[in-house]
């Protein structure tokens, strides 16, 4: 009888000891598989980890694309409340991932089959993607898209004669095409120093540009004059075909340019009742369109760069996890 029992234990070259789960037809692999759920666990290792890798690659990138977009373009300008709501909803999604990641870490001590490494990686890279999207979008908006929207919402004026028009008549001007006879009076330029050098020169015209009743139109530039003599060389100051101005939209700079104009009023005994500030150039419309093109280009470059960056992180994590977790792949 003992020989019969022993022979029944040995089958197909497999030696089962007494009490081994395999003696009673139980399937260890099936039992382990039933204990595991979700794409970040060890069961059915190869297939499920491919899902985890794809999620870890695309979800943070999509978060970055969304946040970068809402912070860069017209939604941020026209409806900032909705923009910030979307931004914080994206952050809430990241926090949900954080909750599951830390729950997985907490359960790891209780369930030896649980593998939370991809969840934690997903949380870290998703938060990084959200943060980078906010920073990059705000920079792109501030430098390119906000000035573009500001100028686009203002009016365009043609054939403006600085000797006849007054500043209060063009308070809503964004792009001004001055009369062909208009020019810069470089001899009455001035600079005001406050960390940066704020340079101004009056835009003059008419039959007697040296004796206008008020000088309300000024070309401006930063760090393009000496400040102690009339040597304005900002923008297209030396181009004969330049006779247009693009409105200065930076509120933080306008006060310093106003102080430079006040210095010019005192130095040259002239009046500037309602000064307006412009960048002197040939084609302000082309310049404004270039801001839009640059903003879109930065967005496209940003999402492509982040995808490559995320791909690198996923590949590095895959290699690291395969070495740290034996048999995971």
Backbone torsions as a table, in degrees:
resi	resn	phi	psi	omega
1	UNK	NA	-39.6	178.6
2	UNK	-65.4	-37.9	178.1
3	UNK	-66.1	-38.2	178.9
4	UNK	-64.4	-40.9	178.8
5	UNK	-65.7	-41.7	-180.0
6	UNK	-65.1	-40.4	-180.0
7	UNK	-67.9	-30.2	179.5
8	UNK	-74.0	-23.4	179.3
9	UNK	-75.9	-35.3	-177.8
10	UNK	-89.0	113.1	-179.1
11	UNK	-138.1	134.2	176.0
12	UNK	52.3	35.5	176.2
13	UNK	78.7	5.6	-178.9
14	UNK	-102.4	126.7	-178.0
15	UNK	-99.1	105.5	178.4
16	UNK	-92.7	130.5	172.4
17	UNK	-82.8	163.0	-179.2
18	UNK	-65.2	133.2	-179.9
19	UNK	87.8	-1.4	178.1
20	UNK	-66.1	137.5	-176.4
21	UNK	-57.3	-27.8	-177.9
22	UNK	-68.6	-16.7	-178.5
23	UNK	-64.8	-29.1	-171.9
24	UNK	-107.9	21.9	173.0
25	UNK	80.6	7.7	179.4
26	UNK	-74.6	149.6	-178.5
27	UNK	-111.3	109.2	-177.1
28	UNK	-63.7	-43.4	-177.7
29	UNK	-63.1	-39.5	179.8
30	UNK	-66.9	-38.0	179.8
31	UNK	-64.4	-45.2	179.4
32	UNK	-64.1	-39.2	-178.6
33	UNK	-64.3	-35.6	-179.5
34	UNK	-70.2	-24.2	-178.8
35	UNK	-80.2	-8.3	-172.2
36	UNK	-117.1	133.7	179.0
37	UNK	-136.7	149.9	175.9
38	UNK	94.3	158.4	-174.0
39	UNK	-78.8	-3.3	-175.2
40	UNK	-110.5	16.5	-179.2
41	UNK	-106.6	171.5	-170.6
42	UNK	-83.1	-17.2	-178.4
43	UNK	-63.6	147.6	-178.0
44	UNK	46.7	60.2	-160.1
45	UNK	-55.8	-53.3	-171.9
46	UNK	-64.8	-49.5	-177.2
47	UNK	-64.9	-46.1	-175.8
48	UNK	-69.5	-34.7	179.1
49	UNK	-72.9	-26.5	172.7
50	UNK	-64.5	-40.4	175.7
51	UNK	-61.5	-44.2	179.2
52	UNK	-61.3	-40.9	180.0
53	UNK	-64.6	-43.8	180.0
54	UNK	-64.8	-41.2	176.8
55	UNK	-62.7	-44.0	-179.2
56	UNK	-67.5	-23.6	178.2
57	UNK	-81.7	-47.4	-169.7
58	UNK	-90.8	-33.6	-176.0
59	UNK	-64.3	-49.3	176.3
60	UNK	-61.2	-36.2	179.6
61	UNK	-65.9	-40.3	178.2
62	UNK	-66.6	-36.7	175.4
63	UNK	-62.1	-44.2	178.6
64	UNK	-61.5	-46.0	-179.6
65	UNK	-59.8	-44.2	-178.2
66	UNK	-65.2	-51.0	-176.5
67	UNK	-66.5	-41.3	178.5
68	UNK	-60.3	-40.8	-178.8
69	UNK	-67.4	-50.5	-175.9
70	UNK	-66.8	-28.2	179.6
71	UNK	-82.2	-19.4	-174.0
72	UNK	-92.7	-37.5	-162.7
73	UNK	-111.3	-158.0	-163.4
74	UNK	-61.7	-28.1	179.3
75	UNK	-61.2	-39.3	177.5
76	UNK	-64.4	-33.5	-177.6
77	UNK	-82.8	-46.4	-173.5
78	UNK	-85.4	-33.7	-177.3
79	UNK	-142.0	73.8	-176.9
80	UNK	-61.4	-28.5	179.4
81	UNK	-61.8	-48.6	178.5
82	UNK	-62.9	-38.3	178.5
83	UNK	-58.0	-47.0	-178.1
84	UNK	-72.6	-30.3	175.3
85	UNK	-62.8	-47.0	178.6
86	UNK	-62.1	-40.8	-179.8
87	UNK	-61.1	-43.2	-179.0
88	UNK	-77.2	-26.0	172.1
89	UNK	-65.5	-39.1	175.7
90	UNK	-63.2	-39.7	177.1
91	UNK	-65.4	-37.3	177.5
92	UNK	-61.9	-39.0	177.0
93	UNK	-62.6	-38.9	177.3
94	UNK	-64.1	-39.2	180.0
95	UNK	-68.5	-32.0	174.4
96	UNK	-63.6	-42.9	176.0
97	UNK	-60.9	-39.8	179.0
98	UNK	-61.3	-40.1	179.6
99	UNK	-60.7	-48.3	-179.6
100	UNK	-66.5	-34.7	179.6
101	UNK	-64.6	-45.7	-178.4
102	UNK	-75.4	-28.5	171.8
103	UNK	-64.2	-39.4	178.8
104	UNK	-64.3	-41.0	178.4
105	UNK	-64.3	-40.2	179.7
106	UNK	-64.0	-36.9	-178.0
107	UNK	-81.1	-11.1	-174.8
108	UNK	-60.8	-35.7	-178.9
109	UNK	-70.0	-20.3	-178.5
110	UNK	-96.2	-25.3	-174.7
111	UNK	-126.6	104.8	-175.2
112	UNK	-69.4	-15.7	179.1
113	UNK	-87.0	-10.4	-175.4
114	UNK	-77.9	135.4	-177.6
115	UNK	-128.7	93.0	-172.2
116	UNK	-89.2	6.3	-172.6
117	UNK	-59.2	-42.9	-178.6
118	UNK	-68.7	-35.4	176.5
119	UNK	-63.2	-44.3	179.8
120	UNK	-66.4	-39.9	176.1
121	UNK	-61.4	-41.7	179.3
122	UNK	-62.2	-41.2	178.6
123	UNK	-63.5	-48.5	-177.3
124	UNK	-61.8	-47.4	-177.0
125	UNK	-72.8	-29.8	176.7
126	UNK	-68.7	-42.0	177.1
127	UNK	-65.5	-40.1	177.0
128	UNK	-62.5	-41.2	178.7
129	UNK	-63.8	-41.7	178.0
130	UNK	-62.2	-45.9	-178.2
131	UNK	-65.0	-44.1	178.7
132	UNK	-65.0	-37.3	178.1
133	UNK	-63.5	-40.3	178.1
134	UNK	-64.5	-47.7	-176.6
135	UNK	-66.5	-50.2	-177.9
136	UNK	-64.2	-40.3	179.4
137	UNK	-65.3	-41.0	179.8
138	UNK	-66.5	-39.7	177.8
139	UNK	-65.0	-45.5	179.8
140	UNK	-62.2	-40.6	179.0
141	UNK	-66.6	-45.3	-174.8
142	UNK	-66.1	-41.6	-173.4
143	UNK	-85.8	-29.0	-172.3
144	UNK	-125.6	-52.5	-170.0
145	UNK	-77.4	-39.5	178.7
146	UNK	-63.1	-46.8	174.6
147	UNK	-59.7	-37.1	178.6
148	UNK	-62.3	-47.9	-179.4
149	UNK	-67.1	-37.5	179.1
150	UNK	-60.1	-51.4	-177.7
151	UNK	-67.8	-39.3	-178.6
152	UNK	-62.9	-28.3	-179.8
153	UNK	-82.6	-7.4	177.9
154	UNK	-96.7	171.0	-176.4
155	UNK	-87.1	160.8	174.7
156	UNK	-113.2	131.3	-178.6
157	UNK	-119.2	139.4	180.0
158	UNK	-112.7	152.4	173.1
159	UNK	52.8	47.1	179.6
160	UNK	-83.4	124.5	177.1
161	UNK	-96.5	112.0	-176.6
162	UNK	-63.7	-20.8	-179.8
163	UNK	-79.4	-16.4	-178.1
164	UNK	-112.0	-32.1	-178.2
165	UNK	-85.7	155.1	177.2
166	UNK	-116.7	156.5	-177.1
167	UNK	-60.3	-36.9	-178.6
168	UNK	-68.9	-15.6	178.3
169	UNK	-80.4	-18.2	-176.5
170	UNK	-124.7	35.6	-178.9
171	UNK	-64.0	-24.5	-179.9
172	UNK	-99.0	18.5	-178.1
173	UNK	-79.2	134.7	173.8
174	UNK	-109.9	-43.4	176.6
175	UNK	-129.4	128.5	-176.5
176	UNK	-124.6	125.5	172.0
177	UNK	-99.3	108.0	-177.3
178	UNK	-77.8	161.6	177.6
179	UNK	-58.1	148.1	-175.8
180	UNK	-55.0	-28.4	-178.7
181	UNK	-79.9	-4.9	-177.4
182	UNK	-71.2	148.9	-178.8
183	UNK	-157.6	173.8	175.5
184	UNK	-92.0	137.8	173.5
185	UNK	-94.4	86.9	-175.2
186	UNK	-66.5	-22.9	-179.4
187	UNK	-70.7	-14.5	179.8
188	UNK	-115.8	26.7	177.6
189	UNK	-76.7	163.3	-176.9
190	UNK	-154.7	156.2	177.0
191	UNK	-132.2	143.1	177.3
192	UNK	-121.5	127.9	-175.3
193	UNK	-98.7	122.4	171.1
194	UNK	-151.6	84.4	-168.6
195	UNK	66.2	-63.6	172.3
196	UNK	-93.8	164.0	179.1
197	UNK	-104.9	115.5	-177.3
198	UNK	-97.4	114.7	-171.9
199	UNK	-108.1	139.7	178.9
200	UNK	-137.0	152.1	173.9
201	UNK	-148.6	135.9	-177.6
202	UNK	-71.8	143.0	173.3
203	UNK	-94.8	120.0	-172.9
204	UNK	-120.4	166.3	178.5
205	UNK	-170.6	-169.2	179.1
206	UNK	83.8	-175.0	-176.4
207	UNK	-76.3	-24.0	-178.9
208	UNK	-134.8	74.6	-174.9
209	UNK	-64.5	-17.8	179.9
210	UNK	-80.0	-13.4	-176.9
211	UNK	-135.3	68.1	175.8
212	UNK	-93.1	149.6	-178.8
213	UNK	-64.0	-36.2	177.6
214	UNK	-149.5	144.6	-179.4
215	UNK	-110.2	90.7	-173.7
216	UNK	-101.1	-6.8	-177.0
217	UNK	-117.5	122.9	-173.8
218	UNK	-131.4	135.0	171.0
219	UNK	-84.6	141.2	-175.5
220	UNK	-131.0	163.1	175.5
221	UNK	-172.8	162.9	-177.0
222	UNK	-115.8	130.4	177.4
223	UNK	59.7	38.7	178.7
224	UNK	-128.5	31.4	172.9
225	UNK	-156.5	165.6	-178.1
226	UNK	-84.1	-28.5	-179.4
227	UNK	92.2	-19.6	-178.9
228	UNK	-111.9	1.9	174.8
229	UNK	-157.7	167.8	-176.9
230	UNK	-79.2	92.7	-179.7
231	UNK	-143.1	51.3	179.8
232	UNK	-67.4	123.5	176.4
233	UNK	-140.1	56.6	-177.8
234	UNK	-107.0	145.1	177.5
235	UNK	61.2	-141.3	-179.2
236	UNK	-93.5	46.9	-174.9
237	UNK	-63.8	-27.5	-175.4
238	UNK	-104.9	15.0	179.7
239	UNK	-106.3	122.7	-175.7
240	UNK	-65.3	-30.1	-176.8
241	UNK	-82.5	-3.8	180.0
242	UNK	-81.0	121.7	178.6
243	UNK	-152.1	36.8	-178.7
244	UNK	-137.4	161.1	-179.0
245	UNK	-135.1	141.2	175.2
246	UNK	-109.4	123.2	-171.0
247	UNK	-60.7	136.0	171.7
248	UNK	-70.1	126.1	-177.2
249	UNK	-111.8	-1.8	-176.9
250	UNK	-83.9	108.0	179.9
251	UNK	-65.1	-31.5	-177.8
252	UNK	-72.1	-15.2	179.5
253	UNK	-102.6	-21.2	-171.7
254	UNK	-60.9	-39.1	-178.2
255	UNK	-64.0	-36.2	-179.6
256	UNK	-72.5	-36.6	174.2
257	UNK	-65.8	-34.4	177.4
258	UNK	-64.4	-37.7	177.1
259	UNK	-66.3	-36.2	176.5
260	UNK	-64.8	-39.2	177.2
261	UNK	-64.7	-40.6	178.5
262	UNK	-62.3	-37.7	175.3
263	UNK	-64.2	-40.3	178.5
264	UNK	-65.6	-38.1	177.6
265	UNK	-59.8	-44.6	-178.5
266	UNK	-70.9	-37.4	-175.8
267	UNK	-74.9	-36.2	-173.2
268	UNK	-111.2	3.7	177.4
269	UNK	57.5	51.4	178.0
270	UNK	-123.9	170.4	179.5
271	UNK	-116.3	144.2	173.2
272	UNK	-140.3	88.1	-172.5
273	UNK	-69.6	-45.7	-179.4
274	UNK	-134.9	75.1	-174.1
275	UNK	-69.3	135.4	172.5
276	UNK	-115.9	144.1	-172.6
277	UNK	-114.5	134.6	-176.9
278	UNK	-137.0	150.6	167.8
279	UNK	-86.5	122.7	-175.9
280	UNK	-79.1	124.7	-176.1
281	UNK	-159.0	174.9	-179.7
282	UNK	-83.5	-44.5	-173.8
283	UNK	-137.4	91.3	179.8
284	UNK	-67.4	-26.7	178.9
285	UNK	-65.3	-43.1	177.3
286	UNK	-63.7	-37.8	178.8
287	UNK	-63.6	-43.8	179.9
288	UNK	-64.6	-43.0	178.0
289	UNK	-63.7	-31.1	177.8
290	UNK	-65.6	-32.3	175.8
291	UNK	-63.0	-44.6	177.8
292	UNK	-62.2	-46.3	179.8
293	UNK	-59.7	-40.4	-179.5
294	UNK	-67.9	-39.5	178.5
295	UNK	-63.8	-43.5	178.0
296	UNK	-66.2	-41.4	178.8
297	UNK	-61.9	-41.3	178.2
298	UNK	-63.4	-37.9	179.0
299	UNK	-65.3	-48.2	-179.4
300	UNK	-62.8	-42.9	178.2
301	UNK	-64.0	-38.5	-179.2
302	UNK	-64.8	-44.7	-177.6
303	UNK	-70.4	-33.6	176.6
304	UNK	-69.3	-41.5	179.2
305	UNK	-64.5	-41.7	-179.8
306	UNK	-67.1	-35.8	177.8
307	UNK	-62.4	-43.6	178.1
308	UNK	-63.5	-41.8	178.5
309	UNK	-61.8	-44.1	179.9
310	UNK	-66.9	-38.7	177.3
311	UNK	-61.4	-41.2	177.2
312	UNK	-61.7	-43.8	179.7
313	UNK	-63.6	-41.6	-179.7
314	UNK	-65.3	-42.8	178.2
315	UNK	-63.2	-43.3	179.3
316	UNK	-63.7	-41.2	179.2
317	UNK	-66.8	-38.4	179.1
318	UNK	-61.7	-43.9	178.6
319	UNK	-64.6	-43.7	-179.0
320	UNK	-64.7	-43.6	-178.8
321	UNK	-66.3	-36.6	179.8
322	UNK	-65.2	-27.6	178.8
323	UNK	-85.3	-33.6	-176.8
324	UNK	-81.0	-33.6	-176.2
325	UNK	-110.2	102.8	-177.3
326	UNK	-64.5	131.7	177.7
327	UNK	75.5	6.1	-179.0
328	UNK	-66.0	-33.3	178.5
329	UNK	-108.9	NA	NA
